[in-house]
Structure formats: C-alpha cells, structure tokens
Amino acid sequence: MNTNGNDRTERDRAPAVWEGAADALPGVARIAGTAWLRSASWAAGSSARSARNLARALTDPTAAGELVRGVATDLADATRAISTVAAKVSSGVPIPMALFEASVTLTSVMTPEEPERQRELSLRERGEDLLRRSRDVWSEDVAHPAYGRILDEVAPDEARILMLLLRGGPQPSVDVRTGGPVGMVSSSLLSAGLTMIGPRAGVRYLDEVPAYLNNLFRLGLIWFSREQLEDPLEYQVVEAQPDVLEAMHSVRFAKVIRRSIHLTPFGTDFCKTCLVDAEETKDLPEHEVPED
C-alpha cells in the first residue's frame, strides 16, 4: 500500500519537475542567445588581437595549440553554464535564481578580466608586429598611430590654435629684453613669447595661451623659431599690445626681439588628418622646418 502511494507521489511529482523545466526553456533560450551575442561582440571587439594570434599560430606550433585550447575552453564553459540551468531547476532551485546564476557565470566566461583579454605583448613581439605591418604592401594604414592619443591630450582651445596656424600660417611672437648700452653687453629677458594667437584663434581662456603653446610643443605639433616672419607688418599689432608696452616701459631702455611660431611637419599632417576635410588641405600657408 505504501509502495503504491510512493509510486503515485513520484508520478504526481514528475509533471511538476518537467513543468518547471519547461518554464525554464525560454530563459535557457535567452541565455543561449545571450551567449551567442556576447561571443560575437567579444570576437568583434578583439578582432585585431585574434588576427595577430592567428598569424602567430600559422608559424608557431605552440601558439597554434594555445589558440585551439583557448577557443575550446570558452565554448565548453559557455555550454556548461547553459546546461546548469536545467539541472538546477530539476533539483528545485527557483527558475529566476537559476537564470540569474547562469547569467553571472556566462558573463564571467564571455567577459574575462582585462589582463587576460588583452595580454600585453613584449617589446620584441610589438617590434615584430610593427615590422610585419611595414612589409604589408596592402596595408591601408594612413594615419600616424599617435594621432588618437594626441586627440585625447589636446584641449578645445588648443585645437583652435592649431587651426589658426594651419589656415593663417606662422604667427608672430616677440620677446622684450633690456636694451641700451648696457643691453649690448648683458641683456636681460623681461617678457617672452608675447603673441596675438589667443585673440586671433578665438580661444576661451586667454590666460592659458602660454600653457596651450607649451602643451602643443610637448606633443611635437608646433615649434618656436628664432627667426622673424618675412612681413614686418605682422609685428605691428603685437608690439602695440598692452603687455608688450608694459614690459617695454618697465625699464629705461628696452628692445623687442621678433620671433615666430610654426607648425611642425608632424603637426601639419595631424591637422590635415584629424581637423579638416580633404578639400580644405589645398593652398594652405607653408611653415618652416624646425631648426636642427
């Protein structure tokens, strides 16, 4: 009698288990879909790394073995995370909890820690990759790889200054030093690098122009020439500015040293590549090459 009761209990309980598993199927399907999407996203996001690893695998048996083992491990972990849902539901774990735990596991599989996903190459490996790309006649790389980093280190006002130099050409700059008979023997610098670049470029923070120029020089985009521009009229407006006049009137004898500020060839190419359209790169003013 007890045996029959147990049989009925097991029969009555089985449909509930299967019903729970059936209810979990949409969630499992979502987990499977998520696994595929995350796998695709992860693969697309690391396409450069994958291509590099594949290229190494073609010539290095050890690298080929590591590549195959890595792919097999990822697929096995994802499959294990999906199958765990059904097992947990069958053992009585609530469906939402089982799906949540599987999602957490799947996220850890498809989104590995940053050091594992983007392994740092040694200097030698980076050098080999650079030389390999230099021999690739079909390479479409046209922009310098440093341009992306430079864009992150240039302020909006500095971009305005670059555009002024690109379209307006080299800009006048003056130094004010002590003059007169004493200045012929020993001249002291009173004020350096006075320009009209800030107002002409329309920068927002005029007081920051010296810092802007220093940063652009640090990035290799501009250089400070000791030579003056060919047209002396370029200096008339600069020498009439209050800061220049103040420096000149601070001593009995003063003299103005005329200089100029130019884009470097690297800075010119950066501006043409990143800041203007191709049709705007024609008939632009020329800049002098930096002095040795």
Summary of the structure (lengths in Angstrom):
residues: 292
radius of gyration: 34.1
end to end distance: 105.3
largest distance: 127.3
contacts: 764
relative contact order: 0.10
helix: 65%
strand: 10%
